Amino acid sequence: LEGLIAACDMRPNVIVMDVTMPVLNGIEATRLIKAHDRTRAARVIAFTGDTSVDGLRETLFVAVLQKPAAPDAVVTAVRHAVTLC
């Protein structure tokens, strides 16, 4: 929930979203981000160990990074997402 508030305040171009979180999972958090005018344009990268998230790539996420991901893979995904903005 804190991340959603921060996203509304900061309006980032790219968000790396952990899919498995205790209070609000990353899929629902991303749906809320996409539903809000201030954050709708953010490109969200899923960060997960769950392979079933790949099916949401076209609708919610610009990329899906499988855990564990090497730091250079994260940087590459973020750089790619920035080019989509």
A tleap script that builds the chain and sets N, CA, C and O, in Angstrom:
source leaprc.protein.ff14SB
mol = sequence {
  NLEU GLU GLY LEU ILE ALA ALA CYS ASP MET
  ARG PRO ASN VAL ILE VAL MET ASP VAL THR
  MET PRO VAL LEU ASN GLY ILE GLU ALA THR
  ARG LEU ILE LYS ALA HIE ASP ARG THR ARG
  ALA ALA ARG VAL ILE ALA PHE THR GLY ASP
  THR SER VAL ASP GLY LEU ARG GLU THR LEU
  PHE VAL ALA VAL LEU GLN LYS PRO ALA ALA
  PRO ASP ALA VAL VAL THR ALA VAL ARG HIE
  ALA VAL THR LEU CCYS
}
set mol.1.N position { 0.825 -1.195 0.000 }
set mol.1.CA position { 0.000 0.000 0.000 }
set mol.1.C position { 0.865 1.254 0.000 }
set mol.1.O position { 0.540 2.250 -0.646 }
set mol.2.N position { 1.980 1.187 0.740 }
set mol.2.CA position { 2.895 2.330 0.754 }
set mol.2.C position { 3.461 2.595 -0.636 }
set mol.2.O position { 3.668 3.745 -1.022 }
set mol.3.N position { 3.705 1.541 -1.372 }
set mol.3.CA position { 4.221 1.686 -2.728 }
set mol.3.C position { 3.225 2.363 -3.654 }
set mol.3.O position { 3.617 3.148 -4.518 }
set mol.4.N position { 1.943 2.071 -3.485 }
set mol.4.CA position { 0.919 2.722 -4.306 }
set mol.4.C position { 0.865 4.213 -4.015 }
set mol.4.O position { 0.750 5.027 -4.931 }
set mol.5.N position { 0.946 4.565 -2.752 }
set mol.5.CA position { 0.941 5.982 -2.370 }
set mol.5.C position { 2.178 6.668 -2.942 }
set mol.5.O position { 2.086 7.770 -3.484 }
set mol.6.N position { 3.321 6.023 -2.821 }
set mol.6.CA position { 4.559 6.596 -3.356 }
set mol.6.C position { 4.472 6.760 -4.875 }
set mol.6.O position { 4.928 7.768 -5.415 }
set mol.7.N position { 3.896 5.788 -5.560 }
set mol.7.CA position { 3.757 5.880 -7.018 }
set mol.7.C position { 2.876 7.057 -7.412 }
set mol.7.O position { 3.170 7.750 -8.386 }
set mol.8.N position { 1.808 7.290 -6.674 }
set mol.8.CA position { 0.931 8.435 -6.967 }
set mol.8.C position { 1.662 9.755 -6.740 }
set mol.8.O position { 1.482 10.704 -7.503 }
set mol.9.N position { 2.473 9.816 -5.713 }
set mol.9.CA position { 3.221 11.038 -5.415 }
set mol.9.C position { 4.367 11.257 -6.399 }
set mol.9.O position { 4.588 12.378 -6.858 }
set mol.10.N position { 5.092 10.194 -6.722 }
set mol.10.CA position { 6.311 10.314 -7.522 }
set mol.10.C position { 6.078 10.170 -9.026 }
set mol.10.O position { 6.861 10.681 -9.827 }
set mol.11.N position { 5.026 9.490 -9.404 }
set mol.11.CA position { 4.680 9.222 -10.798 }
set mol.11.C position { 5.875 8.720 -11.615 }
set mol.11.O position { 6.308 9.385 -12.556 }
set mol.12.N position { 6.406 7.547 -11.254 }
set mol.12.CA position { 7.575 7.012 -11.956 }
set mol.12.C position { 7.228 6.536 -13.361 }
set mol.12.O position { 6.081 6.197 -13.653 }
set mol.13.N position { 8.228 6.517 -14.214 }
set mol.13.CA position { 8.039 5.981 -15.561 }
set mol.13.C position { 8.072 4.462 -15.562 }
set mol.13.O position { 7.380 3.821 -16.353 }
set mol.14.N position { 8.886 3.881 -14.666 }
set mol.14.CA position { 9.063 2.436 -14.608 }
set mol.14.C position { 8.966 1.981 -13.150 }
set mol.14.O position { 9.496 2.628 -12.247 }
set mol.15.N position { 8.282 0.861 -12.944 }
set mol.15.CA position { 8.150 0.254 -11.622 }
set mol.15.C position { 8.540 -1.213 -11.734 }
set mol.15.O position { 8.052 -1.921 -12.614 }
set mol.16.N position { 9.416 -1.672 -10.847 }
set mol.16.CA position { 9.720 -3.100 -10.739 }
set mol.16.C position { 8.866 -3.619 -9.583 }
set mol.16.O position { 9.066 -3.239 -8.430 }
set mol.17.N position { 7.918 -4.485 -9.907 }
set mol.17.CA position { 6.896 -4.924 -8.956 }
set mol.17.C position { 7.099 -6.374 -8.535 }
set mol.17.O position { 7.039 -7.285 -9.362 }
set mol.18.N position { 7.339 -6.580 -7.248 }
set mol.18.CA position { 7.368 -7.938 -6.720 }
set mol.18.C position { 5.930 -8.461 -6.764 }
set mol.18.O position { 5.014 -7.784 -6.296 }
set mol.19.N position { 5.731 -9.624 -7.306 }
set mol.19.CA position { 4.375 -10.156 -7.444 }
set mol.19.C position { 3.853 -10.719 -6.133 }
set mol.19.O position { 2.665 -10.584 -5.838 }
set mol.20.N position { 4.712 -11.346 -5.343 }
set mol.20.CA position { 4.274 -11.966 -4.098 }
set mol.20.C position { 4.585 -11.042 -2.934 }
set mol.20.O position { 5.732 -10.927 -2.502 }
set mol.21.N position { 3.544 -10.384 -2.431 }
set mol.21.CA position { 3.689 -9.487 -1.286 }
set mol.21.C position { 2.605 -9.828 -0.271 }
set mol.21.O position { 1.565 -10.367 -0.649 }
set mol.22.N position { 2.821 -9.527 1.004 }
set mol.22.CA position { 1.920 -9.996 2.055 }
set mol.22.C position { 0.536 -9.349 2.096 }
set mol.22.O position { -0.444 -10.060 2.320 }
set mol.23.N position { 0.410 -8.064 1.894 }
set mol.23.CA position { -0.888 -7.409 2.064 }
set mol.23.C position { -1.644 -7.305 0.746 }
set mol.23.O position { -2.809 -7.691 0.655 }
set mol.24.N position { -0.983 -6.792 -0.252 }
set mol.24.CA position { -1.585 -6.591 -1.567 }
set mol.24.C position { -0.610 -7.177 -2.581 }
set mol.24.O position { 0.517 -6.694 -2.700 }
set mol.25.N position { -1.022 -8.207 -3.313 }
set mol.25.CA position { -0.063 -8.820 -4.233 }
set mol.25.C position { 0.234 -7.881 -5.408 }
set mol.25.O position { -0.509 -6.936 -5.671 }
set mol.26.N position { 1.326 -8.164 -6.100 }
set mol.26.CA position { 1.783 -7.292 -7.172 }
set mol.26.C position { 0.840 -7.200 -8.356 }
set mol.26.O position { 0.821 -6.189 -9.057 }
set mol.27.N position { 0.060 -8.241 -8.586 }
set mol.27.CA position { -0.903 -8.196 -9.695 }
set mol.27.C position { -2.009 -7.204 -9.370 }
set mol.27.O position { -2.353 -6.366 -10.204 }
set mol.28.N position { -2.567 -7.288 -8.174 }
set mol.28.CA position { -3.621 -6.337 -7.777 }
set mol.28.C position { -3.065 -4.921 -7.659 }
set mol.28.O position { -3.729 -3.958 -8.041 }
set mol.29.N position { -1.849 -4.793 -7.133 }
set mol.29.CA position { -1.232 -3.467 -7.028 }
set mol.29.C position { -1.044 -2.856 -8.416 }
set mol.29.O position { -1.279 -1.662 -8.605 }
set mol.30.N position { -0.627 -3.662 -9.379 }
set mol.30.CA position { -0.450 -3.167 -10.741 }
set mol.30.C position { -1.789 -2.785 -11.359 }
set mol.30.O position { -1.877 -1.790 -12.077 }
set mol.31.N position { -2.820 -3.557 -11.091 }
set mol.31.CA position { -4.158 -3.186 -11.596 }
set mol.31.C position { -4.595 -1.834 -11.036 }
set mol.31.O position { -5.179 -1.023 -11.755 }
set mol.32.N position { -4.314 -1.591 -9.759 }
set mol.32.CA position { -4.651 -0.303 -9.160 }
set mol.32.C position { -3.811 0.820 -9.765 }
set mol.32.O position { -4.316 1.919 -9.994 }
set mol.33.N position { -2.550 0.552 -10.020 }
set mol.33.CA position { -1.681 1.553 -10.668 }
set mol.33.C position { -2.215 1.898 -12.048 }
set mol.33.O position { -2.267 3.069 -12.423 }
set mol.34.N position { -2.609 0.889 -12.797 }
set mol.34.CA position { -3.126 1.116 -14.152 }
set mol.34.C position { -4.502 1.785 -14.156 }
set mol.34.O position { -4.896 2.376 -15.161 }
set mol.35.N position { -5.230 1.698 -13.054 }
set mol.35.CA position { -6.565 2.301 -12.973 }
set mol.35.C position { -6.529 3.774 -12.567 }
set mol.35.O position { -7.527 4.478 -12.716 }
set mol.36.N position { -5.400 4.244 -12.060 }
set mol.36.CA position { -5.316 5.616 -11.553 }
set mol.36.C position { -4.721 6.536 -12.621 }
set mol.36.O position { -3.722 6.194 -13.255 }
set mol.37.N position { -5.333 7.694 -12.815 }
set mol.37.CA position { -4.875 8.635 -13.833 }
set mol.37.C position { -3.412 9.037 -13.671 }
set mol.37.O position { -2.699 9.183 -14.663 }
set mol.38.N position { -2.963 9.216 -12.444 }
set mol.38.CA position { -1.599 9.691 -12.187 }
set mol.38.C position { -0.527 8.642 -12.453 }
set mol.38.O position { 0.634 8.988 -12.670 }
set mol.39.N position { -0.900 7.373 -12.440 }
set mol.39.CA position { 0.094 6.305 -12.585 }
set mol.39.C position { -0.153 5.385 -13.781 }
set mol.39.O position { 0.621 4.460 -14.027 }
set mol.40.N position { -1.205 5.637 -14.505 }
set mol.40.CA position { -1.595 4.757 -15.618 }
set mol.40.C position { -0.473 4.549 -16.640 }
set mol.40.O position { -0.346 3.459 -17.198 }
set mol.41.N position { 0.331 5.566 -16.888 }
set mol.41.CA position { 1.367 5.481 -17.922 }
set mol.41.C position { 2.625 4.740 -17.462 }
set mol.41.O position { 3.500 4.456 -18.280 }
set mol.42.N position { 2.727 4.428 -16.192 }
set mol.42.CA position { 3.921 3.734 -15.685 }
set mol.42.C position { 4.054 2.374 -16.346 }
set mol.42.O position { 3.072 1.652 -16.517 }
set mol.43.N position { 5.276 2.039 -16.712 }
set mol.43.CA position { 5.570 0.715 -17.259 }
set mol.43.C position { 5.976 -0.171 -16.081 }
set mol.43.O position { 6.917 0.146 -15.353 }
set mol.44.N position { 5.266 -1.275 -15.899 }
set mol.44.CA position { 5.493 -2.138 -14.741 }
set mol.44.C position { 6.167 -3.435 -15.188 }
set mol.44.O position { 5.724 -4.100 -16.124 }
set mol.45.N position { 7.247 -3.770 -14.492 }
set mol.45.CA position { 7.980 -5.015 -14.725 }
set mol.45.C position { 7.674 -5.946 -13.559 }
set mol.45.O position { 7.917 -5.595 -12.405 }
set mol.46.N position { 7.148 -7.116 -13.848 }
set mol.46.CA position { 6.882 -8.109 -12.796 }
set mol.46.C position { 8.185 -8.778 -12.392 }
set mol.46.O position { 9.001 -9.133 -13.243 }
set mol.47.N position { 8.375 -8.947 -11.092 }
set mol.47.CA position { 9.555 -9.631 -10.553 }
set mol.47.C position { 9.027 -10.787 -9.717 }
set mol.47.O position { 8.451 -10.571 -8.650 }
set mol.48.N position { 9.218 -12.014 -10.195 }
set mol.48.CA position { 8.526 -13.143 -9.574 }
set mol.48.C position { 9.215 -14.474 -9.822 }
set mol.48.O position { 10.018 -14.612 -10.745 }
set mol.49.N position { 8.900 -15.424 -9.008 }
set mol.49.CA position { 9.308 -16.805 -9.219 }
set mol.49.C position { 8.176 -17.624 -9.808 }
set mol.49.O position { 8.348 -18.812 -10.083 }
set mol.50.N position { 7.019 -17.004 -10.005 }
set mol.50.CA position { 5.809 -17.670 -10.495 }
set mol.50.C position { 5.737 -17.567 -12.019 }
set mol.50.O position { 5.573 -16.473 -12.559 }
set mol.51.N position { 5.859 -18.684 -12.703 }
set mol.51.CA position { 5.851 -18.668 -14.167 }
set mol.51.C position { 4.471 -18.382 -14.759 }
set mol.51.O position { 4.382 -18.042 -15.939 }
set mol.52.N position { 3.405 -18.506 -13.989 }
set mol.52.CA position { 2.068 -18.250 -14.528 }
set mol.52.C position { 1.825 -16.767 -14.803 }
set mol.52.O position { 0.856 -16.418 -15.477 }
set mol.53.N position { 2.679 -15.903 -14.298 }
set mol.53.CA position { 2.521 -14.460 -14.497 }
set mol.53.C position { 2.804 -14.084 -15.950 }
set mol.53.O position { 2.351 -13.034 -16.407 }
set mol.54.N position { 3.537 -14.911 -16.678 }
set mol.54.CA position { 3.841 -14.623 -18.080 }
set mol.54.C position { 2.588 -14.338 -18.891 }
set mol.54.O position { 2.643 -13.559 -19.842 }
set mol.55.N position { 1.461 -14.945 -18.542 }
set mol.55.CA position { 0.212 -14.721 -19.252 }
set mol.55.C position { -0.333 -13.315 -19.101 }
set mol.55.O position { -1.184 -12.895 -19.884 }
set mol.56.N position { 0.143 -12.580 -18.105 }
set mol.56.CA position { -0.314 -11.207 -17.883 }
set mol.56.C position { 0.607 -10.178 -18.519 }
set mol.56.O position { 0.395 -8.974 -18.381 }
set mol.57.N position { 1.614 -10.650 -19.206 }
set mol.57.CA position { 2.618 -9.733 -19.756 }
set mol.57.C position { 2.003 -8.691 -20.680 }
set mol.57.O position { 2.346 -7.513 -20.585 }
set mol.58.N position { 1.125 -9.085 -21.549 }
set mol.58.CA position { 0.576 -8.133 -22.516 }
set mol.58.C position { -0.442 -7.176 -21.901 }
set mol.58.O position { -0.603 -6.059 -22.392 }
set mol.59.N position { -1.123 -7.584 -20.855 }
set mol.59.CA position { -2.167 -6.739 -20.294 }
set mol.59.C position { -1.694 -5.844 -19.153 }
set mol.59.O position { -2.179 -4.721 -19.022 }
set mol.60.N position { -0.764 -6.308 -18.328 }
set mol.60.CA position { -0.339 -5.530 -17.163 }
set mol.60.C position { 1.135 -5.164 -17.164 }
set mol.60.O position { 1.501 -4.056 -16.772 }
set mol.61.N position { 1.974 -6.076 -17.597 }
set mol.61.CA position { 3.414 -5.907 -17.435 }
set mol.61.C position { 4.119 -5.759 -18.777 }
set mol.61.O position { 3.746 -6.400 -19.760 }
set mol.62.N position { 5.141 -4.909 -18.808 }
set mol.62.CA position { 5.937 -4.783 -20.033 }
set mol.62.C position { 7.001 -5.861 -20.107 }
set mol.62.O position { 7.541 -6.133 -21.179 }
set mol.63.N position { 7.306 -6.476 -18.971 }
set mol.63.CA position { 8.279 -7.565 -18.920 }
set mol.63.C position { 8.045 -8.370 -17.654 }
set mol.63.O position { 7.460 -7.878 -16.689 }
set mol.64.N position { 8.505 -9.603 -17.668 }
set mol.64.CA position { 8.441 -10.460 -16.493 }
set mol.64.C position { 9.852 -10.968 -16.226 }
set mol.64.O position { 10.432 -11.677 -17.049 }
set mol.65.N position { 10.397 -10.602 -15.074 }
set mol.65.CA position { 11.716 -11.085 -14.648 }
set mol.65.C position { 11.514 -12.231 -13.677 }
set mol.65.O position { 10.809 -12.090 -12.678 }
set mol.66.N position { 12.130 -13.358 -13.967 }
set mol.66.CA position { 12.030 -14.510 -13.082 }
set mol.66.C position { 13.069 -14.407 -11.973 }
set mol.66.O position { 14.231 -14.093 -12.230 }
set mol.67.N position { 12.647 -14.672 -10.742 }
set mol.67.CA position { 13.567 -14.717 -9.607 }
set mol.67.C position { 14.322 -16.033 -9.631 }
set mol.67.O position { 13.745 -17.048 -10.023 }
set mol.68.N position { 15.533 -16.062 -9.247 }
set mol.68.CA position { 16.375 -14.896 -8.991 }
set mol.68.C position { 16.863 -14.322 -10.313 }
set mol.68.O position { 17.120 -15.068 -11.257 }
set mol.69.N position { 16.990 -13.013 -10.384 }
set mol.69.CA position { 17.476 -12.357 -11.600 }
set mol.69.C position { 18.802 -11.684 -11.291 }
set mol.69.O position { 18.983 -11.075 -10.237 }
set mol.70.N position { 19.707 -11.807 -12.221 }
set mol.70.CA position { 21.002 -11.143 -12.077 }
set mol.70.C position { 20.797 -9.634 -12.159 }
set mol.70.O position { 19.908 -9.176 -12.877 }
set mol.71.N position { 21.589 -8.864 -11.450 }
set mol.71.CA position { 21.448 -7.401 -11.486 }
set mol.71.C position { 21.467 -6.830 -12.907 }
set mol.71.O position { 20.714 -5.903 -13.206 }
set mol.72.N position { 22.311 -7.367 -13.778 }
set mol.72.CA position { 22.354 -6.840 -15.143 }
set mol.72.C position { 21.062 -7.134 -15.906 }
set mol.72.O position { 20.701 -6.370 -16.801 }
set mol.73.N position { 20.363 -8.210 -15.579 }
set mol.73.CA position { 19.072 -8.504 -16.205 }
set mol.73.C position { 18.022 -7.496 -15.760 }
set mol.73.O position { 17.177 -7.086 -16.557 }
set mol.74.N position { 18.069 -7.096 -14.501 }
set mol.74.CA position { 17.135 -6.092 -13.989 }
set mol.74.C position { 17.396 -4.749 -14.684 }
set mol.74.O position { 16.464 -4.079 -15.128 }
set mol.75.N position { 18.660 -4.373 -14.770 }
set mol.75.CA position { 19.020 -3.108 -15.423 }
set mol.75.C position { 18.593 -3.121 -16.888 }
set mol.75.O position { 18.065 -2.128 -17.389 }
set mol.76.N position { 18.815 -4.224 -17.567 }
set mol.76.CA position { 18.417 -4.344 -18.974 }
set mol.76.C position { 16.909 -4.201 -19.130 }
set mol.76.O position { 16.445 -3.506 -20.034 }
set mol.77.N position { 16.137 -4.851 -18.257 }
set mol.77.CA position { 14.674 -4.765 -18.324 }
set mol.77.C position { 14.194 -3.343 -18.073 }
set mol.77.O position { 13.283 -2.865 -18.749 }
set mol.78.N position { 14.796 -2.671 -17.114 }
set mol.78.CA position { 14.408 -1.285 -16.814 }
set mol.78.C position { 14.761 -0.380 -17.987 }
set mol.78.O position { 13.953 0.461 -18.381 }
set mol.79.N position { 15.937 -0.539 -18.541 }
set mol.79.CA position { 16.331 0.274 -19.706 }
set mol.79.C position { 15.378 0.067 -20.870 }
set mol.79.O position { 15.001 1.021 -21.550 }
set mol.80.N position { 14.989 -1.185 -21.098 }
set mol.80.CA position { 14.031 -1.470 -22.177 }
set mol.80.C position { 12.683 -0.795 -21.889 }
set mol.80.O position { 12.079 -0.197 -22.779 }
set mol.81.N position { 12.229 -0.897 -20.660 }
set mol.81.CA position { 10.937 -0.280 -20.289 }
set mol.81.C position { 10.978 1.233 -20.470 }
set mol.81.O position { 9.982 1.836 -20.869 }
set mol.82.N position { 12.113 1.845 -20.182 }
set mol.82.CA position { 12.249 3.300 -20.345 }
set mol.82.C position { 12.079 3.676 -21.812 }
set mol.82.O position { 11.507 4.721 -22.121 }
set mol.83.N position { 12.563 2.847 -22.705 }
set mol.83.CA position { 12.436 3.174 -24.134 }
set mol.83.C position { 10.987 3.106 -24.594 }
set mol.83.O position { 10.646 3.669 -25.635 }
set mol.84.N position { 10.131 2.429 -23.840 }
set mol.84.CA position { 8.714 2.319 -24.194 }
set mol.84.C position { 7.911 3.517 -23.739 }
set mol.84.O position { 6.778 3.707 -24.183 }
set mol.85.N position { 8.481 4.332 -22.856 }
set mol.85.CA position { 7.762 5.475 -22.278 }
set mol.85.C position { 7.623 6.605 -23.270 }
set mol.85.O position { 7.045 7.642 -22.947 }
savepdb mol mol.pdb
quit
